[in-house]
């Protein structure tokens, strides 16, 4: 069967400092941390899956963020996946510092105990992934933390939640329609 590709599109020059509006790697997440009796949560968009087994995730956490030092010292965190129901909370969390505000209390988030790390799960999030620092070599140079996911907690429904994808300039795109092309994949590549 021959498939026709769409026609070429006309493109314009675009400022390179804004390409993230097209290349943000995935949904916005809330990263919770714990260090010396204090909990914190930050909004993050710069993350990527690096390996399947062990499950490795790379996260850029700026050294200007309060969470950077907490996570670097504790060597663990929880990556929580919010849905569109938490849009305003996600933005507000990203606009204040955990050095000055107890974000769990200020935003009414439910702390739930993790099984393998001290950082709390966020009860209102669709999924929570308990992580331990796996590789520290790129933290000092790039603020890139490489975590191993130790345990995953995911809500049974919906199977494909509405997640937020930040495009810059205060705008989000919502994960939309699900398109299946399972029949085109080789079995080992699913």
BELDAMO-V80460 format. One record per pair of residues at least 6 apart in sequence whose C-alpha atoms are under 6 Angstrom apart, sorted by the first residue. I is the first residue (numbers start at 0). GAP is how many residues later the second one is. Records with the same first field share a line. If there is no record, write none. Layout:
I->GAP / GAP
//
This chain:
20->146 / 147
26->136 / 137 / 138
27->16 / 17 / 136 / 137
28->14 / 15 / 51 / 52
29->12 / 13 / 49 / 50
30->10 / 11 / 47 / 48 / 49
31->8 / 9 / 45 / 46 / 87
32->6 / 7 / 44 / 86
33->85
34->35 / 39
39->58
42->51
45->13 / 14
46->11 / 12
47->9 / 10
48->8
49->6 / 7
54->93 / 94
55->91 / 92
56->89 / 90
57->87 / 88
58->85 / 86
59->83 / 84
60->7 / 82
61->81
74->57 / 58
75->55 / 56 / 57
76->42 / 54
77->51 / 52 / 53
78->49 / 50
79->47 / 48
80->44 / 45 / 46
81->43 / 44
82->79 / 80
83->78 / 79
109->12 / 13
110->9 / 10 / 11
111->8 / 9
112->7
113->6 / 7
125->29
126->26 / 27
127->24 / 25
128->22 / 23
129->19 / 20 / 21
130->16 / 17 / 18 / 19
131->15 / 16
132->14
133->12 / 13 / 14
134->11
137->6
138->6
161->13
162->11 / 12
163->9 / 10
164->7 / 8
165->6
//
